[in-house]
Amino acid sequence: KCLAPSHHAGDCGVWISPNNGYDWVSVSQSLLYTSMPTSFGDMFPIGGPIGGGTNVSFQNIDLSSNNIQGKPFLFCRFGVLEVAAAISTNDAGGDEVSCLSPMAYRTGEVAVNLVLRYTFGKQRTVIKSDLKFTYFDDVSISNISPKQGSAFGGTVLTIHGSGFVESTALVVSFVIESPSAADEVVTAPGVYIDENTVKVTTPPSTGIIGVQGGFASVKVSNNMVDYTPTSILYYYMDSVVIQSLEPVVLFENGGTSVTISGDGFVPTFPNVCACRFGGSVIVSGLFVSRTSVQCIAPASATGVVGVELTVNGQDFVEAGKVTYVSLPSLLSITPSMGPWVGGTQLIVDVLEDDALVSASTSSAFAGLAIGAAGYRQECLLLL
């Protein structure tokens, strides 16, 4: 064995001396010196699942020597495992090496190098680098919440699953289905919560389907390359439009059914439709139709309170304002008795909050005002 000295790239003749340098015998096969890459470019991605198969590329490697591109075979070495590599030219005109990561038996980092192997003499050249490839567990998803949101995006989506990794390469893919054009693929950065939870802000779907809404298939990737083998459907809803809120005057003890009218309401299973009163008190809503939702008003202190509506359990839109008033006090009923068959005309005097007096005399109660703090209602006893 001899240690080869340094030499410029190319073929080099080899001679052997059997008598300590006095006589030299030429070897029929020459020695090939190859140019080493002047730079070992960035690797992408920097990690992948232990099942292997990740398409790993090395950018901007100087492989200008014909000796490297021609005679040797190029391999990627992950730890101690080698896989065949391919050489191509990228858009910038530089050399790019790519290979598929081999399967690993455990998670963690391994060193990555390039290996040149020759067809003769079992020779090899190892091009070392400081790059590390991280193997992680296979990623999967099991559930998302909410399952629907605005077609304009902005909904914070929570994704549950396993195998999530905290990295800048954690992304969520939305494959937005279109009946009339090619599906649109949009990715958004994921926010790592823990290995079982990721959050993401949904992108808009307006690129193809606009406010018409539609479905999108949601997948997660830890490295921007390998996505979960299964997806979960997310529904982009039409924009919710609020037209009216009735009634607008409520008693402080709550219990009144409030009807919100508009357009774009959708049913959910399980039901996540809800109303929010005063920015904090949330009560369950009842989907009536695409144009109507009902909520039972909670108890509240007197005063003006804002009302908001959500049809996906997360994104609230302003529905209007209601005024809470004190409960009325009954002053008198005239007459105080009548026949059991009914038909008696009654006069009811009620002491009322000023705000309700005004509203009641004009619409809700159609009563006859008897002063600044009360009204008189005539009704027919039906017993």
C-alpha positions as CSV (number, residue, x, y, z in Angstrom):
1,K,0.0,0.0,0.0
2,C,1.1,3.5,-0.8
3,L,-0.2,6.9,0.4
4,A,-1.0,8.9,-2.8
5,P,0.6,12.4,-2.8
6,S,-1.3,15.5,-3.7
7,H,-1.7,16.1,-7.5
8,H,-3.7,18.2,-9.9
9,A,-7.0,16.7,-11.2
10,G,-6.6,14.2,-14.1
11,D,-4.9,10.9,-15.0
12,C,-1.6,10.2,-13.4
13,G,0.7,7.3,-14.3
14,V,1.8,5.0,-11.5
15,W,5.1,3.1,-11.2
16,I,6.1,0.5,-8.6
17,S,9.6,-0.2,-7.4
18,P,10.3,-3.7,-6.2
19,N,13.8,-2.8,-4.9
20,N,13.5,0.3,-2.9
21,G,13.6,2.8,-5.8
22,Y,16.3,1.4,-8.0
23,D,14.1,0.0,-10.6
24,W,10.6,1.1,-11.6
25,V,7.8,-0.9,-13.3
26,S,4.9,0.9,-14.9
27,V,1.4,-0.1,-13.8
28,S,-1.0,-0.6,-16.7
29,Q,-3.8,1.3,-15.0
30,S,-3.4,5.0,-14.3
31,L,-4.5,6.8,-11.1
32,L,-7.4,9.3,-11.5
33,Y,-7.2,12.5,-9.4
34,T,-10.5,14.3,-9.1
35,S,-11.3,17.9,-8.3
36,M,-12.9,18.2,-4.9
37,P,-15.9,20.5,-4.6
38,T,-14.8,24.0,-3.6
39,S,-18.1,24.5,-1.7
40,F,-20.5,22.1,-0.1
41,G,-23.8,23.9,-0.5
42,D,-26.9,24.0,1.7
43,M,-28.9,20.9,2.2
44,F,-32.7,20.9,2.0
45,P,-34.6,19.6,3.9
46,I,-32.5,19.2,7.0
47,G,-34.6,16.4,8.3
48,G,-37.1,13.7,7.4
49,P,-39.1,10.7,8.7
50,I,-37.4,7.5,9.9
51,G,-39.2,5.6,7.1
52,G,-36.8,7.3,4.6
53,G,-37.7,8.4,1.1
54,T,-37.2,12.1,1.6
55,N,-35.9,13.9,-1.5
56,V,-32.8,15.7,-0.2
57,S,-31.0,18.2,-2.4
58,F,-27.6,19.9,-2.0
59,Q,-27.5,23.3,-3.7
60,N,-24.6,25.2,-5.3
61,I,-22.0,22.4,-5.1
62,D,-19.0,22.9,-7.5
63,L,-19.0,19.8,-9.6
64,S,-17.5,21.4,-12.7
65,S,-14.8,18.6,-13.2
66,N,-15.7,16.1,-15.9
67,N,-14.0,13.5,-13.8
68,I,-16.6,13.8,-11.1
69,Q,-19.5,14.0,-13.5
70,G,-18.3,11.2,-15.7
71,K,-16.2,8.3,-14.4
72,P,-17.1,7.9,-10.7
73,F,-20.4,7.1,-9.2
74,L,-21.8,9.6,-6.7
75,F,-23.5,8.6,-3.5
76,C,-25.0,10.3,-0.4
77,R,-23.9,8.9,2.9
78,F,-26.3,9.3,5.9
79,G,-24.4,8.1,8.9
80,V,-23.0,4.8,7.6
81,L,-25.7,4.2,5.0
82,E,-25.1,5.2,1.3
83,V,-27.7,5.8,-1.4
84,A,-27.2,6.7,-5.0
85,A,-27.2,10.4,-5.9
86,A,-28.2,12.2,-9.1
87,I,-26.5,15.4,-10.5
88,S,-28.5,18.1,-12.2
89,T,-28.3,21.7,-13.1
90,N,-30.5,24.2,-11.2
91,D,-32.1,27.3,-12.5
92,A,-29.1,29.4,-11.6
93,G,-26.8,27.2,-13.6
94,G,-25.1,25.6,-10.6
95,D,-24.7,22.0,-9.9
96,E,-27.3,20.3,-7.7
97,V,-27.0,16.9,-6.1
98,S,-30.1,15.0,-4.9
99,C,-30.8,11.7,-3.3
100,L,-33.5,9.8,-1.3
101,S,-32.8,9.5,2.4
102,P,-32.4,5.8,3.5
103,M,-34.6,4.3,6.2
104,A,-33.3,4.7,9.8
105,Y,-33.9,2.5,12.8
106,R,-34.1,5.4,15.3
107,T,-34.6,9.2,15.5
108,G,-31.8,11.7,15.8
109,E,-29.0,13.4,13.9
110,V,-26.6,11.7,11.4
111,A,-23.7,13.1,9.5
112,V,-24.1,13.7,5.8
113,N,-21.3,13.3,3.3
114,L,-20.9,12.7,-0.4
115,V,-18.9,9.6,-1.6
116,L,-17.3,9.1,-5.0
117,R,-16.9,5.4,-6.0
118,Y,-15.0,4.3,-9.0
119,T,-15.6,1.3,-11.3
120,F,-12.1,0.0,-10.8
121,G,-10.0,-0.9,-7.9
122,K,-12.8,-0.4,-5.3
123,Q,-11.6,3.1,-4.9
124,R,-13.6,5.8,-3.2
125,T,-13.3,9.5,-2.2
126,V,-15.3,10.9,0.7
127,I,-16.3,14.5,0.5
128,K,-16.9,15.5,4.1
129,S,-19.1,18.2,5.4
130,D,-20.5,19.6,8.6
131,L,-24.1,19.0,7.6
132,K,-26.4,17.0,9.8
133,F,-29.7,15.3,8.8
134,T,-32.3,14.8,11.6
135,Y,-34.5,11.8,11.5
136,F,-37.9,12.2,13.3
137,D,-41.0,10.0,13.8
138,D,-43.6,9.7,11.1
139,V,-46.1,12.5,11.4
140,S,-49.9,12.0,11.4
141,I,-53.1,14.1,11.9
142,S,-56.3,13.0,13.6
143,N,-58.6,16.0,14.0
144,I,-58.9,19.8,13.3
145,S,-60.9,22.5,15.1
146,P,-62.9,24.4,14.0
147,K,-63.8,22.4,10.9
148,Q,-64.9,25.5,9.0
149,G,-64.1,29.2,8.6
150,S,-64.3,32.3,6.4
151,A,-63.3,32.0,2.8
152,F,-61.2,35.1,3.4
153,G,-59.0,33.2,5.8
154,G,-57.8,34.4,9.2
155,T,-59.3,31.6,11.2
156,V,-56.9,30.1,13.8
157,L,-57.0,26.3,13.2
158,T,-55.9,23.8,15.8
159,I,-54.6,20.5,14.4
160,H,-54.2,17.4,16.5
161,G,-52.1,14.4,15.7
162,S,-48.7,13.0,16.5
163,G,-45.0,13.4,15.6
164,F,-45.0,17.2,15.2
165,V,-41.5,18.7,15.4
166,E,-40.6,22.3,16.5
167,S,-38.8,23.8,13.5
168,T,-39.0,26.6,11.0
169,A,-39.9,24.0,8.4
170,L,-43.2,23.1,10.1
171,V,-45.9,23.9,7.6
172,V,-49.6,23.2,6.9
173,S,-50.8,22.6,3.3
174,F,-54.3,23.5,2.1
175,V,-55.3,21.8,-1.1
176,I,-58.3,23.9,-2.1
177,E,-60.6,22.0,-4.4
178,S,-62.2,23.6,-7.4
179,P,-64.8,22.1,-9.7
180,S,-63.8,24.2,-12.7
181,A,-60.0,24.6,-12.4
182,A,-56.9,22.9,-11.1
183,D,-56.8,22.5,-7.3
184,E,-54.9,25.3,-5.6
185,V,-52.2,24.4,-3.1
186,V,-51.4,27.0,-0.4
187,T,-49.1,26.5,2.5
188,A,-49.0,28.4,5.7
189,P,-46.4,28.3,8.6
190,G,-47.4,26.1,11.5
191,V,-47.1,27.1,15.1
192,Y,-45.7,24.3,17.3
193,I,-47.6,23.8,20.5
194,D,-46.4,20.3,21.4
195,E,-45.7,17.0,19.6
196,N,-49.5,16.4,19.4
197,T,-50.7,20.0,18.6
198,V,-50.1,22.5,15.9
199,K,-51.9,25.8,15.2
200,V,-52.1,27.7,11.9
201,T,-53.9,30.7,10.6
202,T,-55.9,29.7,7.5
203,P,-55.0,31.4,4.2
204,P,-57.7,32.9,2.0
205,S,-59.3,30.7,-0.6
206,T,-60.1,33.7,-2.9
207,G,-57.5,32.7,-5.5
208,I,-60.0,30.3,-7.2
209,I,-63.3,29.9,-5.4
210,G,-63.6,33.3,-3.8
211,V,-66.5,33.9,-1.4
212,Q,-68.4,30.9,-2.8
213,G,-66.7,28.7,-0.3
214,G,-65.6,25.1,-0.7
215,F,-63.5,22.3,0.8
216,A,-59.8,22.1,1.3
217,S,-57.7,19.1,2.3
218,V,-55.4,19.8,5.2
219,K,-52.0,18.1,5.7
220,V,-48.9,18.8,7.9
221,S,-45.2,18.6,7.1
222,N,-42.3,18.8,9.5
223,N,-39.8,19.6,6.7
224,M,-41.8,21.2,3.8
225,V,-41.4,18.1,1.8
226,D,-42.9,15.0,3.4
227,Y,-46.6,15.5,4.3
228,T,-49.0,13.4,6.3
229,P,-50.2,10.5,4.3
230,T,-53.8,11.3,5.2
231,S,-55.7,14.6,5.2
232,I,-58.7,16.2,6.9
233,L,-61.3,18.3,5.1
234,Y,-61.7,21.9,6.1
235,Y,-64.7,23.9,4.8
236,Y,-64.3,27.5,3.6
237,M,-67.6,29.2,4.3
238,D,-69.3,32.0,2.4
239,S,-69.0,35.4,4.2
240,V,-71.5,35.8,7.0
241,V,-73.8,38.8,6.5
242,I,-75.8,40.2,9.4
243,Q,-79.0,42.1,8.6
244,S,-81.0,42.5,11.8
245,L,-81.3,41.6,15.5
246,E,-84.6,41.2,17.3
247,P,-85.7,42.1,19.9
248,V,-83.4,44.9,20.9
249,V,-84.8,45.4,24.4
250,L,-84.4,42.7,27.0
251,F,-85.2,42.1,30.7
252,E,-82.2,41.9,33.0
253,N,-83.0,38.3,34.1
254,G,-82.5,37.0,30.5
255,G,-84.3,34.1,29.0
256,T,-85.6,35.9,25.9
257,S,-85.0,34.3,22.5
258,V,-83.0,36.6,20.3
259,T,-83.3,36.1,16.5
260,I,-80.3,37.1,14.3
261,S,-81.2,37.4,10.6
262,G,-78.8,37.5,7.7
263,D,-77.1,35.2,5.2
264,G,-74.4,32.6,5.1
265,F,-75.2,30.7,8.3
266,V,-74.3,27.0,8.2
267,P,-75.2,24.0,10.4
268,T,-72.3,22.3,12.3
269,F,-72.0,18.8,13.9
270,P,-71.4,19.0,16.7
271,N,-73.1,22.4,17.0
272,V,-70.6,25.2,17.5
273,C,-72.9,28.1,16.6
274,A,-73.0,30.6,19.5
275,C,-73.8,34.2,20.5
276,R,-71.5,36.3,22.6
277,F,-73.1,39.1,24.8
278,G,-71.0,41.9,26.2
279,G,-67.8,40.5,24.7
280,S,-67.5,37.7,27.3
281,V,-70.7,35.7,28.0
282,I,-71.2,33.0,25.3
283,V,-74.4,31.1,24.9
284,S,-75.2,28.3,22.5
285,G,-77.0,29.2,19.2
286,L,-79.6,27.3,17.3
287,F,-79.2,27.1,13.5
288,V,-82.7,27.7,12.0
289,S,-81.8,28.3,8.4
290,R,-79.2,29.8,6.1
291,T,-80.7,33.2,7.0
292,S,-81.7,32.8,10.7
293,V,-80.0,31.9,14.0
294,Q,-81.5,32.1,17.5
295,C,-79.9,32.4,20.9
296,I,-81.3,32.7,24.4
297,A,-80.2,35.9,26.0
298,P,-78.3,35.5,29.3
299,A,-78.9,37.6,32.4
300,S,-77.1,40.9,32.5
301,A,-76.9,44.2,34.3
302,T,-79.0,47.0,32.8
303,G,-77.5,48.9,29.9
304,V,-76.4,48.6,26.3
305,V,-74.7,45.3,25.4
306,G,-73.1,44.3,22.2
307,V,-74.1,41.0,20.6
308,E,-71.8,38.9,18.3
309,L,-72.3,35.7,16.4
310,T,-70.1,32.8,15.4
311,V,-71.0,29.9,13.2
312,N,-67.7,28.0,13.6
313,G,-67.1,28.4,17.3
314,Q,-64.2,30.8,16.9
315,D,-64.7,33.7,14.5
316,F,-67.2,36.2,15.8
317,V,-69.0,38.9,13.8
318,E,-70.9,41.9,15.2
319,A,-74.6,41.3,15.1
320,G,-75.9,44.5,16.8
321,K,-76.7,45.9,20.3
322,V,-79.4,45.2,22.8
323,T,-80.6,47.2,25.8
324,Y,-81.1,45.4,29.1
325,V,-83.7,47.0,31.4
326,S,-85.0,46.3,34.9
327,L,-88.0,44.0,35.4
328,P,-91.3,45.8,35.4
329,S,-93.4,46.1,38.6
330,L,-97.1,45.3,38.4
331,L,-99.2,48.3,39.8
332,S,-102.7,47.1,39.4
333,I,-105.2,44.9,37.5
334,T,-108.7,46.1,36.9
335,P,-111.1,44.4,37.5
336,S,-109.6,42.0,40.0
337,M,-112.0,39.1,39.2
338,G,-114.3,37.8,36.4
339,P,-116.2,34.8,35.2
340,W,-114.3,31.5,34.7
341,V,-115.4,31.3,31.0
342,G,-113.2,34.3,30.2
343,G,-113.9,37.3,28.0
344,T,-113.3,39.9,30.7
345,Q,-111.6,43.1,29.5
346,L,-108.6,43.9,31.8
347,I,-106.6,47.0,32.4
348,V,-103.0,46.4,33.6
349,D,-100.9,49.2,35.0
350,V,-97.2,48.5,35.0
351,L,-94.3,50.5,36.5
352,E,-91.5,50.3,34.0
353,D,-88.0,51.5,33.2
354,D,-88.1,54.7,31.0
355,A,-86.3,52.8,28.2
356,L,-88.9,50.1,28.1
357,V,-91.8,52.5,28.3
358,S,-90.8,54.1,25.1
359,A,-90.2,50.9,23.3
360,S,-93.3,49.2,24.7
361,T,-95.8,51.8,23.9
362,S,-94.6,52.0,20.4
363,S,-94.2,48.4,19.5
364,A,-93.8,45.5,21.9
365,F,-96.7,46.1,24.2
366,A,-98.8,48.7,22.4
367,G,-99.9,50.0,25.7
368,L,-101.3,53.3,26.8
369,A,-98.7,55.4,28.7
370,I,-99.8,56.5,32.1
371,G,-96.8,58.5,33.1
372,A,-93.0,58.9,32.7
373,A,-92.4,55.6,34.5
374,G,-95.3,53.3,33.5
375,Y,-97.9,52.3,31.0
376,R,-101.4,50.9,30.9
377,Q,-102.2,47.7,28.9
378,E,-105.6,46.6,27.9
379,C,-106.1,42.9,27.2
380,L,-108.7,40.2,27.0
381,L,-108.9,37.5,29.6
382,L,-109.0,34.2,27.8
383,L,-109.6,31.7,30.7
